[in-house]
Amino acid sequence: MATPNIVPRADSEGGIGTASKYWGSAYIDLIYVGAGKMGRDADNLIDFSSDNQFTFRVGGNNELIIDASQIYPATNDGMALGYPTVGFSDLFLASGAVINFNNGNVTLTHSNNKLILGDSDQLGIGNDADLVMYHDTQDSYITNDTGNLEIKNNANDGDIIFKSDDGSGGTTPYFYLDGSSKEIRVNEEMQFEDNVKLNIGTGEDLTFKHDGTNSNITNSTGNLTILNNTNDGDIIFKCDDGSGGVTEYFRLDGGIKRTIFTENIGLEDNTQILIGSGNDLQMYHDATDSWIKNSHGNLVFRNTKQNKDIMFQGDDGQASDDTVATYFYLDGSSAAHDGSATTHLYTNWPDKSYISLGTGHDLQLVHTGVNSVIQSLVGKLQITSSSDDLEFTQFGNDKDINFSSDDGSGGTATYFRLDGGEGHMIAYKELNFADGIPATFGNTAGGDLEIKEQSGSSYIMNHTGDLKIQQFQDDGDISFQCDNGSGGNTEYIRIDGSAGYTIASKTLNWLDGVYGSWGTSGDLLIYHDGTNSYINNATGNLQIKNSADDGDIEFVCDDGAGGNTTYLTLDGSQGFTTVQKAIRFDDNVPLQVGSASDFFIQHDGTNTNVQNNTGSLTIRNDQDDGDIIFKSDDGSGGVTEYFRLDGGDSVTRFTRQARFSDNIVASFGDSGDLQLYHNGAHSLISNQTGSLFIRNQTNDGDIVFQADDGSGGDAEYFRLDGGGELTYFSKAIQMVDNARIIAGSGGDLQIYHDGSHSYIIDNGTGNLWIGSNGGSIYLGDEGSSEIYLQAIDNGSVSLYHDNSKKFETTATGVTVTGSLTPSLGVTKPIASAAANVAAAVAGSIYTFSDTDGAVVTLPDSGGGGLVGQTFEFVCTATATSNSHKVIFSDTTNEKFIGRLTAIDTDTDNTQLVYVPVTANKAIVMNGTTTGITGSRFTITNVAADVWMIEGYVHHTGNTANPFANS
């Protein structure tokens, strides 16, 4: 006999127990509740009064609602999931699940093991979101608003590596902080924009900068030393060669310890070459004249090469600026030595080269090429005795003293006359003194002045006072002539009275140790000591001056191959000094520049120093597109470029590592705002002003963060994936207690552990979505051995008690295992899509049943009134012409999220997952490639203008993307 039912007389009439009288227990397999409620009292119950919906009321307030598709609070921001001291141990979300804050303000989705924040949605860390990470559709940002931003790797010998796109579709390290070697290793070029400095030193003491036109190295504190410690290594200075290339201008040669100049040195007017600790020797041009000045000790011009000369040349009198003549030279080839001493030294004046005395060249000695002449051009030519007498006397007024003798023809002739009328002596015949018999002059016995011939030689000897040879004839000369070596005679020296100078027509040769002396006190001496030649100035300055317009002064010496070559030219036409051979400074002897030796270059026997003592030191290349290149030893016996200031590309190119010692900061910004350094224990990137951006602008390029892998190697910990537009974590993220992972502009979603419990808190507006991309979502214990909740993609949702399933959704409804098991699920109304549907109705299942295809248009969700509403679509007939479509009524703002799975029904059920992009505004099933009979999917409005799609499409053969732009 069947158990009878107990029923009331009318619907909603009667009861079991009263508000104050309860049954102790009831054992019932199935309870049906009509449009009523079930609970402890009126303020704490489950309300079934609405179709397809449960409402949970607690404390007199509706708190939680469950309908066929979702669980949500009864009011916006109405309740929390979990409790501060009682939380869920796990939260399992389906793939493609969306966590939405403030109705779409920020959306957090998951796909392919990636946690995704949408473009311009930010991940904030800190109570006021002080550290923010986000991508704005083009660039990725890490922004710090409070305190310092430290990127720190505490792993022993661990590195911090900065990588980006390599221009070929891959990535490459650009630079990294090497934790093992304590260096910043730069793998790619480091480019500073114009007027952006590379500052080194606590007070930005050393600065590298290009100002858009010129490149500058500026040192503001202490010395600036360009140092090459490599054995035999050089420091080479190169610049543009004027033909589009570069060439070496000079080098500091560490192998041979000298400075080698391979191009001209041009010094501006009044810019001096200073030599000696007290700037004792100076060489310069004062815009008019060229000067060699010696202020201390002797000035020696020395040519130690055997048989070589020191020549003094100047303008040759032609109109051309480039023609010169030798005025005189110290004739090293004519010097003679008898084995024990020097016997002959010659200072040679070439033919027509005058020795000139007097302001107007009044007395001249010259050899004309034919005759030797001593000539006085102004006043008298006097030969006087200043000691004792030199006297020929005639007391008759205007009377003469005539010396006459036989004329050799029977008559007489005047041989010479002391002409009293004319006031001079006239010699008409030769005065011939026998060998050894002198012609003497003066009161002293034997004569103060003697002229004689003895033993084949002729002598003019003065024993008292000075010996003067004077010529009073206007424009008259005094000519000294001698044998010409060919049986005749020629002029050797002429004192040219008309030209006003002395002309040496033949070589003047001073023997070794014999001085050519000038000045009242012999202030200037020119001599050869048997080994070396000297120009020695003892008083005042020594000037070697060429007054000829555009004339040069050349210093020429032996070329090492038996000839001569120019070593140094004071170029009068170009206005600078040209150095044709190396200038070598001994150890500890500096090359000094500046009035106070402000800049000098010196080698101290070990190292080479470039030192600036006053003002800035600028190494400057004004050549268009020219570079400044720094090279040094390459560690293999050669040299290599370490870095260059690239004038063509306006960048500093490092081709070797730049190493900064501990606590030495590489700083950027006018106030050293960004600093990179290692403090001896850790590596720091410190930003002092504004935001710190770590930016990779390469298309699809990543920013990769790597550190020590705990085994002596490196491993990637996380990357900012520029191609996938997501942050990819390869290692665990550990947040300390009460440190939160915060998502949303207002910190809407927070995940943290407070030291006792773990929390996922939705503090913002909108829903909290937990989703999965094709898999299942589980809530369970830590070891995954006990399940609390299971949600299967495209399948059931189950609730468990003590690891035993108690509640499960099915394709037709729900199943409750235990005391409540509904026999029939809640169904949706079926709507036909055999023809176009202009405005779909939420909660319906649309069936595509016509092979000619149909279009279903979803309503506009921009106002937010459709949030939570679901539309379901089933394909019962494959479209053989046209297509089955689902489209938006607002094709501008509406967008899809979620995914569709394409299942191949004629092979092995191969599945492909398609994910929509922003431009996709329609779902198209146009035959066997995108949707045949059996395709099924749901579309749920999750936020204004945002629709979540889930489900599958069947196909045979090849497949096509069901998402389309229209």
Residue pairs with C-beta under 8 A, 6 or more apart in sequence:
8 14
11 34
12 34
12 35
12 36
16 23
16 26
17 23
19 41
28 819
29 819
29 821
30 820
30 821
30 822
30 823
31 38
31 819
31 820
33 48
34 48
35 48
35 49
36 48
36 49
37 45
37 46
37 47
37 48
37 49
38 45
38 46
38 48
39 45
39 46
39 57
42 60
43 57
43 58
43 59
43 60
44 57
44 58
44 59
45 56
45 57
46 54
46 55
46 56
46 57
47 54
47 55
47 56
47 57
47 62
48 54
49 55
51 826
52 67
52 68
52 826
53 65
53 66
53 67
54 65
54 66
54 67
55 62
55 64
55 65
55 74
56 62
56 63
56 64
56 65
56 66
57 63
61 74
62 74
62 75
63 73
63 74
63 78
63 79
64 71
64 72
64 73
64 74
64 79
65 71
65 72
65 73
65 74
67 868
68 826
68 828
68 870
69 868
69 870
69 938
69 940
70 767
70 868
72 767
72 868
73 79
76 765
77 764
77 765
80 761
80 762
81 88
81 760
81 761
81 762
81 768
82 88
82 759
82 760
82 761
84 754
84 757
84 759
85 756
85 757
86 757
87 757
87 758
87 759
87 760
88 760
88 779
88 788
89 758
89 779
89 780
89 781
89 782
90 778
90 779
90 780
90 781
90 782
90 788
91 760
91 770
91 779
92 770
92 772
92 776
92 777
92 778
92 779
92 780
92 789
92 790
92 791
93 99
93 110
93 769
93 770
93 771
93 772
93 777
94 770
94 771
94 772
94 773
94 774
94 775
94 776
94 777
94 791
94 793
95 110
95 111
95 112
95 771
95 772
95 773
95 774
95 775
95 793
95 899
96 109
96 110
96 111
96 771
96 772
96 773
96 774
96 897
96 898
96 899
96 915
96 948
96 950
97 109
97 110
97 769
97 770
97 771
97 772
97 773
97 777
98 107
98 108
98 109
98 769
98 771
98 897
98 898
98 942
98 948
99 107
99 108
99 109
99 743
99 749
99 762
99 768
99 769
99 770
99 771
100 106
100 107
100 108
100 766
100 767
100 768
100 769
100 942
100 943
100 946
101 107
101 108
101 743
101 744
101 746
101 748
101 749
101 762
101 764
101 765
101 766
102 744
102 746
102 748
102 764
102 765
102 766
103 765
103 766
103 864
103 867
103 943
103 944
104 766
104 943
104 944
104 945
104 946
105 744
105 745
105 746
105 748
105 764
105 765
105 766
106 117
106 118
106 121
106 122
106 743
106 744
106 745
106 748
106 749
106 764
107 117
107 118
107 121
107 897
107 943
107 946
108 115
108 116
108 117
108 121
108 743
108 749
108 769
109 115
109 116
109 118
109 771
109 897
110 116
110 771
110 772
110 773
111 773
111 899
111 915
112 773
114 724
114 726
114 728
115 726
115 727
116 725
116 726
117 123
117 134
117 135
117 743
119 135
119 136
119 137
119 725
120 134
120 135
120 136
120 137
121 134
121 743
121 744
121 745
122 129
122 132
122 133
122 134
122 744
122 745
123 132
123 133
123 134
123 727
123 741
123 742
123 743
124 130
124 131
124 132
124 742
124 743
124 744
124 745
124 747
125 131
125 132
125 133
125 739
125 740
125 741
125 742
126 146
128 145
128 146
129 145
129 742
129 745
129 747
130 144
130 145
130 146
130 147
131 142
131 143
131 144
131 145
131 149
132 141
132 142
132 143
132 144
132 145
133 140
133 141
133 142
133 143
133 727
134 140
134 141
134 143
135 141
135 720
135 725
139 695
139 697
140 695
140 696
140 703
140 720
140 722
141 693
141 695
142 149
142 692
142 693
142 694
143 691
143 692
143 693
144 687
144 691
144 692
145 691
148 686
148 687
149 685
149 687
149 692
150 684
150 685
150 686
151 160
151 685
151 694
151 705
152 160
152 682
152 683
152 684
153 159
153 160
153 177
153 179
153 683
153 707
153 708
154 682
155 179
155 707
155 708
155 710
156 179
156 708
157 179
157 180
157 708
157 712
158 179
158 707
158 708
158 714
159 176
159 177
159 178
159 179
159 180
159 706
159 707
159 708
159 714
160 176
160 177
160 179
160 683
160 705
160 706
160 707
161 173
161 176
161 177
161 704
161 705
161 706
161 714
162 173
162 174
162 175
162 176
162 694
162 703
162 704
163 171
163 172
163 173
163 174
163 702
163 703
163 704
163 706
164 171
164 172
164 174
164 696
164 698
164 701
164 702
164 703
165 171
165 172
165 696
165 698
165 699
165 700
165 701
165 702
165 722
166 172
167 698
169 700
171 701
171 702
171 704
172 187
172 188
173 187
173 188
174 186
174 187
174 188
175 184
175 185
175 186
175 187
175 188
175 190
176 184
176 185
176 187
177 184
177 185
177 676
177 678
177 683
178 184
178 185
179 683
179 708
182 662
182 678
182 680
183 657
183 659
183 660
183 678
184 657
184 658
184 659
184 660
184 666
184 676
184 678
185 657
186 654
186 657
186 658
189 651
189 652
189 653
189 654
190 651
190 652
190 654
191 649
191 650
191 651
191 652
192 198
192 208
192 209
192 210
192 651
192 652
192 668
194 210
194 211
194 212
194 650
195 209
195 210
195 211
195 212
196 209
196 668
197 204
197 207
197 208
197 209
197 668
197 670
198 207
198 208
198 209
198 652
198 666
198 668
199 206
199 207
199 667
199 668
199 672
200 206
200 207
200 208
200 660
200 664
200 665
200 666
200 667
201 221
202 665
203 220
203 221
204 220
204 667
204 672
205 219
205 220
205 221
205 222
206 217
206 218
206 219
206 220
206 224
207 216
207 217
207 218
207 219
207 220
208 215
208 216
208 217
208 218
208 645
208 652
209 215
209 216
209 218
210 216
210 645
210 650
210 652
212 650
214 620
214 621
214 622
215 619
215 620
215 621
215 628
215 645
215 647
216 616
216 618
216 619
216 620
217 224
217 617
217 618
217 619
218 616
218 617
218 618
219 612
219 616
219 617
220 616
223 609
223 611
223 612
223 613
224 610
224 611
224 612
224 617
225 609
225 610
225 611
226 235
226 608
226 610
226 630
227 607
227 608
227 609
228 234
228 235
228 252
228 254
228 608
228 632
228 633
229 607
230 254
230 632
230 633
230 635
231 254
231 633
232 254
232 255
232 633
233 254
233 632
233 633
233 639
234 251
234 252
234 253
234 254
234 255
234 631
234 632
234 633
234 639
235 251
235 252
235 254
235 608
235 630
235 631
235 632
236 248
236 251
236 252
236 629
236 631
236 639
237 248
237 249
237 250
237 251
237 628
238 246
238 247
238 248
238 249
238 627
238 628
238 629
239 246
239 247
239 249
239 621
239 623
239 626
239 627
239 628
240 246
240 247
240 621
240 623
240 624
240 625
240 626
240 627
240 647
241 247
242 623
246 626
246 627
246 629
247 262
247 263
248 262
248 263
249 261
249 262
249 263
250 259
250 260
250 261
250 262
250 263
250 265
251 259
251 260
251 262
252 259
252 601
252 603
252 608
253 259
253 260
254 608
257 584
257 587
257 603
258 582
258 583
258 584
258 585
259 582
259 583
259 584
259 585
259 591
259 601
260 582
261 579
261 582
261 583
264 576
264 578
264 579
265 576
265 577
265 578
265 579
266 574
266 575
266 576
266 577
267 273
267 284
267 285
267 576
267 577
268 576
269 284
269 285
269 286
269 287
269 575
270 284
270 285
270 286
270 287
271 284
271 593
272 279
272 282
272 283
272 284
272 593
273 282
273 283
273 284
273 577
273 591
273 593
274 281
274 282
274 592
274 593
274 594
274 597
275 281
275 282
275 283
275 589
275 591
275 592
276 296
278 295
278 296
279 295
279 592
279 597
280 294
280 295
280 296
280 297
281 292
281 293
281 294
281 295
281 299
282 291
282 292
282 293
282 294
282 295
283 291
283 292
283 293
283 570
283 577
284 290
284 291
285 291
285 570
285 575
285 576
285 577
287 575
289 543
289 545
289 547
290 544
290 545
290 546
290 553
290 570
290 572
291 541
291 543
291 544
291 545
292 299
292 542
292 543
292 544
293 541
293 542
293 543
294 537
294 541
294 542
295 541
298 534
298 536
298 537
298 538
299 535
299 536
299 537
299 542
300 532
300 534
300 535
300 536
301 310
301 526
301 533
301 534
301 535
302 310
302 532
302 533
302 534
303 309
303 310
303 330
303 332
303 532
303 533
303 557
303 558
304 531
304 532
305 332
305 557
305 558
306 332
307 332
307 333
308 332
308 333
308 557
308 558
308 564
309 329
309 330
309 331
309 332
309 333
310 329
310 330
310 332
310 533
310 535
311 326
311 329
311 330
311 556
312 326
312 327
312 328
312 329
312 544
313 324
313 325
313 326
313 327
313 553
313 554
314 324
314 325
314 327
314 546
314 547
314 548
314 551
314 553
315 323
315 324
315 325
315 546
315 548
315 549
315 551
316 323
316 324
316 325
317 325
321 548
321 549
321 550
321 551
321 572
321 573
322 550
322 573
324 551
324 552
324 554
325 350
325 353
326 350
326 353
327 349
327 350
327 353
328 347
328 348
328 349
328 350
328 353
328 504
328 508
329 347
329 348
329 350
330 346
330 347
330 348
330 510
330 526
330 528
330 533
331 346
331 347
331 348
331 507
331 509
332 528
332 533
334 344
334 346
334 348
334 507
334 509
335 342
335 344
335 345
335 346
335 509
335 511
335 512
335 528
336 342
336 343
336 344
336 511
337 343
337 512
337 530
341 512
341 530
342 511
342 512
342 513
342 528
342 529
342 530
343 511
343 512
344 509
344 511
344 512
345 509
345 510
345 511
345 512
345 513
345 514
345 527
345 528
346 507
346 508
346 509
346 510
347 507
347 508
347 509
347 510
347 516
347 526
348 504
348 506
348 507
348 508
348 509
349 355
349 365
349 366
349 367
349 493
349 503
349 504
349 505
349 506
349 507
349 508
350 504
350 507
351 367
351 368
351 369
351 505
351 506
352 366
352 367
352 368
352 369
352 503
352 505
353 366
353 503
353 504
353 505
354 361
354 364
354 365
354 366
354 494
354 496
354 499
354 501
354 502
354 503
354 504
355 364
355 365
355 366
355 493
355 495
355 501
355 502
355 503
355 504
355 508
356 363
356 364
356 365
356 496
356 499
356 500
356 501
356 502
356 503
357 363
357 364
357 495
357 501
357 502
358 377
358 378
358 500
358 501
359 500
360 377
360 378
360 500
361 377
361 496
361 499
361 500
361 501
362 376
362 377
362 378
362 379
362 497
362 500
362 501
363 374
363 375
363 376
363 377
363 381
363 471
363 478
363 495
363 496
363 497
363 500
363 501
363 502
364 373
364 374
364 375
364 376
364 377
364 477
364 478
364 494
364 495
364 496
364 497
364 498
364 499
364 500
364 501
364 502
364 503
365 372
365 373
365 374
365 478
365 480
365 493
365 494
365 495
365 496
365 501
365 502
365 503
365 504
366 372
366 373
366 375
366 477
366 479
366 491
366 493
366 494
366 495
366 496
366 499
366 501
366 502
366 503
366 504
366 505
367 373
367 480
367 490
367 491
367 492
367 493
367 494
367 503
367 504
367 505
367 506
368 491
368 494
368 503
368 505
369 490
369 491
369 505
370 490
370 491
370 505
371 479
371 481
371 490
371 491
371 494
371 505
372 479
372 480
372 481
372 482
372 490
372 491
372 492
372 493
372 494
372 505
372 506
373 477
373 478
373 479
373 480
373 481
373 491
373 493
373 494
373 495
373 496
373 503
373 505
374 381
374 469
374 471
374 477
374 478
374 479
374 480
374 493
374 494
374 495
374 502
375 381
375 471
375 475
375 476
375 477
375 478
375 479
375 494
375 495
375 496
375 497
375 498
375 499
376 470
376 471
376 472
376 473
376 476
376 477
376 478
376 495
376 497
377 474
377 475
377 476
377 477
377 496
377 497
377 498
377 499
377 500
378 474
378 497
378 500
379 472
380 470
380 471
380 472
381 469
381 470
381 471
381 472
381 473
381 476
381 478
381 495
381 497
382 468
382 470
382 472
383 467
383 468
383 469
383 470
384 390
384 465
384 466
384 468
384 470
385 441
385 442
385 448
385 449
385 462
385 464
385 465
385 466
386 464
386 465
386 466
387 442
387 444
387 448
387 464
387 465
388 442
388 443
388 444
388 448
388 464
388 465
389 442
389 443
390 441
390 442
390 443
390 448
390 449
391 443
392 401
392 418
392 425
394 400
394 401
394 418
394 420
396 420
397 420
398 420
398 421
399 420
399 421
400 417
400 418
400 419
400 420
400 421
400 422
400 426
401 417
401 418
401 419
401 420
401 425
402 414
402 416
402 417
402 418
403 414
403 415
403 416
403 417
403 427
404 412
404 413
404 414
404 415
405 412
405 413
405 415
405 429
406 412
406 413
407 413
413 428
413 429
414 426
414 428
414 429
415 427
415 428
415 429
415 430
415 431
416 425
416 426
416 427
416 428
416 429
416 431
417 425
417 426
417 427
417 428
418 424
418 425
418 426
419 425
419 426
431 439
433 439
433 451
433 452
433 453
435 453
435 454
435 455
436 452
436 453
436 454
436 455
437 452
438 447
438 450
438 451
438 452
438 459
438 461
439 447
439 450
439 451
439 452
440 446
440 447
440 448
440 449
440 450
440 451
441 447
441 448
441 449
441 450
441 451
442 448
442 449
442 463
442 464
444 463
444 464
446 463
447 463
448 462
448 463
448 464
448 465
449 460
449 461
449 462
449 463
449 464
449 467
450 459
450 460
450 461
450 462
450 463
451 458
451 459
451 460
451 461
452 458
452 459
452 461
453 459
460 467
469 478
469 495
471 477
471 478
471 495
471 497
473 497
474 497
475 497
475 498
476 497
476 498
477 494
477 495
477 496
477 497
477 498
478 494
478 495
478 497
479 491
479 493
479 494
479 495
480 491
480 492
480 493
480 494
481 489
481 490
481 491
481 492
482 489
482 490
482 492
482 506
483 489
483 490
484 490
490 505
490 506
491 505
491 506
492 504
492 505
492 506
493 502
493 503
493 504
493 505
493 506
493 508
494 502
494 503
494 505
495 502
495 503
496 502
496 503
508 516
510 516
510 526
510 527
510 528
512 528
512 529
512 530
513 527
513 528
513 529
513 530
514 527
514 528
515 522
515 525
515 526
515 527
516 525
516 526
516 527
517 524
517 525
517 526
518 524
518 525
519 538
519 539
521 538
521 539
522 538
523 537
523 538
523 539
523 540
524 535
524 536
524 537
524 538
524 542
525 534
525 535
525 536
525 537
525 538
526 533
526 534
526 535
526 536
527 533
527 534
527 536
528 534
535 542
544 553
546 552
546 553
546 570
546 572
548 572
549 572
550 572
550 573
551 572
552 569
552 570
552 571
552 572
552 573
553 569
553 570
553 572
554 566
554 568
554 569
554 570
555 566
555 567
555 568
555 569
556 564
556 565
556 566
556 567
557 564
557 565
557 567
558 564
558 565
559 565
565 580
565 581
566 580
566 581
567 579
567 580
567 581
568 577
568 578
568 579
568 580
568 581
569 577
569 578
569 579
569 580
570 577
571 577
571 578
583 591
585 591
585 601
585 602
585 603
587 603
587 604
587 605
588 602
588 603
588 604
588 605
589 602
590 597
590 600
590 601
590 602
590 611
591 600
591 601
591 602
592 599
592 600
593 599
593 600
594 613
594 614
596 613
596 614
597 613
598 612
598 613
598 614
598 615
599 611
599 612
599 613
599 614
599 617
600 611
600 613
601 608
601 609
601 610
601 611
602 608
602 609
602 611
603 609
610 617
619 628
621 627
621 628
621 645
621 647
623 647
624 647
625 647
625 648
626 647
627 644
627 645
627 646
627 647
627 648
628 644
628 645
628 647
629 641
629 644
629 645
630 641
630 642
630 643
630 644
631 639
631 640
631 641
631 642
632 639
632 640
632 642
633 639
633 640
634 640
640 655
640 656
641 655
641 656
642 654
642 655
642 656
643 652
643 653
643 654
643 655
643 656
643 658
644 652
644 653
644 655
645 652
646 652
646 653
658 666
660 666
660 676
660 677
660 678
662 677
662 678
662 679
662 680
663 677
663 678
663 679
663 680
664 677
665 672
665 675
665 676
665 677
666 675
666 676
666 677
667 673
667 674
667 675
667 676
668 674
668 675
669 688
669 689
671 688
671 689
672 688
673 687
673 688
673 689
673 690
674 685
674 686
674 687
674 688
674 692
675 684
675 685
675 686
675 687
675 688
676 684
676 685
676 686
677 683
677 684
677 686
678 684
685 692
694 703
696 702
696 703
696 720
696 722
698 722
699 722
700 722
700 723
701 722
701 723
702 719
702 720
702 721
702 722
702 723
703 719
703 720
703 722
704 716
704 719
704 720
705 716
705 717
705 718
705 719
706 714
706 715
706 716
706 717
707 714
707 715
707 717
708 714
708 715
709 715
715 730
715 731
716 730
716 731
717 729
717 730
717 731
718 727
718 728
718 729
718 730
718 731
718 733
719 727
719 728
719 730
720 727
720 728
721 727
721 728
733 741
735 741
735 752
735 753
737 753
737 754
737 755
738 752
738 753
738 754
738 755
739 752
740 747
740 750
740 751
740 752
741 750
741 751
741 752
742 749
742 750
743 749
743 750
744 763
744 764
746 763
746 764
747 763
747 764
748 762
748 763
748 764
748 765
748 766
749 760
749 761
749 762
749 763
749 764
749 768
750 759
750 760
750 761
750 763
751 758
751 759
751 760
751 761
752 758
752 759
752 761
753 759
760 768
762 768
766 943
767 867
767 942
769 942
770 777
771 777
772 791
772 793
773 793
773 899
773 913
774 793
774 899
774 901
774 913
775 793
776 790
776 791
776 792
776 793
776 795
777 789
777 790
777 791
778 784
778 787
778 788
778 789
778 790
778 791
779 787
779 788
779 789
779 790
780 786
780 787
780 788
780 789
781 788
785 803
786 800
786 802
786 803
787 798
787 800
787 803
788 799
788 800
789 797
789 798
789 799
789 800
790 796
790 797
790 798
790 800
790 805
791 797
791 798
793 950
794 901
794 950
794 951
794 952
796 808
796 809
796 810
797 808
797 809
798 805
798 807
798 808
798 809
799 805
799 806
799 807
799 808
800 806
804 817
805 817
806 816
806 817
806 818
807 814
807 815
807 816
807 817
808 814
808 815
808 816
808 817
809 815
810 825
812 824
812 825
812 827
813 822
813 824
813 825
813 826
813 827
814 822
814 825
814 826
815 821
815 822
816 822
828 843
828 844
828 845
828 872
829 843
829 844
829 845
830 844
830 845
830 847
831 837
831 840
831 841
831 844
831 845
831 846
831 847
832 846
832 847
832 849
833 846
833 847
833 848
833 849
833 854
833 856
833 873
833 884
834 847
834 848
834 849
834 850
834 854
835 850
835 854
836 854
836 855
836 856
836 857
837 846
837 854
837 855
837 856
837 857
838 857
839 857
839 859
839 889
840 846
840 856
840 857
840 858
840 859
840 871
842 866
842 869
842 870
842 871
842 941
843 869
843 870
843 871
844 871
844 872
845 872
845 873
845 874
846 856
846 871
846 872
846 873
846 874
847 873
847 874
847 875
847 876
848 854
848 873
848 874
848 875
848 876
848 877
848 879
848 884
848 925
849 876
849 877
850 877
850 879
851 877
851 878
851 879
851 880
851 881
852 879
852 880
852 881
852 882
853 879
853 881
853 882
853 883
853 884
853 885
853 926
854 884
854 885
855 885
855 886
855 887
856 871
856 873
856 885
856 886
856 887
857 887
857 888
857 889
858 871
858 886
858 887
858 888
858 889
858 894
858 939
858 947
859 866
859 889
860 888
860 889
860 890
860 894
861 867
861 890
861 894
861 941
861 944
861 945
861 946
861 947
862 890
862 893
862 894
862 944
862 945
863 944
864 943
864 944
866 941
867 941
867 942
867 943
867 944
868 940
868 941
868 942
869 940
869 941
870 938
870 939
870 940
870 941
871 938
871 939
871 940
872 936
872 937
872 938
872 939
873 886
873 935
873 936
873 937
873 938
873 939
873 951
874 935
874 936
875 884
875 925
875 931
875 932
875 933
875 934
875 935
875 936
875 953
875 954
876 933
877 933
878 927
878 928
878 931
878 932
878 933
879 925
879 926
879 927
879 931
880 927
882 926
883 924
883 925
883 926
883 927
884 924
884 925
884 926
884 931
885 922
885 923
885 924
885 925
886 922
886 923
886 939
887 921
887 922
887 923
887 966
888 894
888 921
888 922
888 947
890 945
891 921
891 966
893 945
894 921
894 945
894 946
894 947
895 916
895 918
895 920
895 921
895 945
895 946
895 947
896 916
896 920
896 923
896 939
896 947
896 948
896 949
896 963
897 916
897 942
897 946
897 947
897 948
897 949
898 915
898 916
898 947
898 948
898 949
898 950
899 913
899 914
899 915
899 916
899 949
899 950
900 913
900 914
900 923
900 937
900 949
900 950
900 951
900 952
900 953
900 962
900 963
901 911
901 912
901 913
901 914
901 951
901 952
901 953
902 911
902 912
902 913
902 914
902 930
902 952
902 953
902 954
902 955
902 959
902 962
903 909
903 910
903 911
903 952
903 953
903 954
903 955
904 910
904 911
904 955
904 956
904 957
904 959
905 932
905 934
905 954
905 955
905 956
906 956
906 957
912 959
914 961
914 962
914 963
916 949
916 963
917 963
919 965
920 963
920 964
920 965
921 964
921 965
921 966
922 963
922 964
922 965
922 966
923 937
923 949
923 962
923 963
923 964
924 930
924 962
924 963
924 964
925 931
925 932
925 935
925 953
925 962
926 960
928 955
928 956
928 957
929 955
929 957
929 958
929 959
929 960
930 953
930 955
930 959
930 960
930 961
930 962
931 953
931 954
931 955
931 962
932 954
932 955
932 956
933 954
934 954
935 951
935 952
935 953
935 954
936 951
936 952
937 949
937 950
937 951
937 952
937 953
938 949
938 950
938 951
939 947
939 948
939 949
940 947
940 948
940 949
940 950
941 947
941 948
942 948
953 962
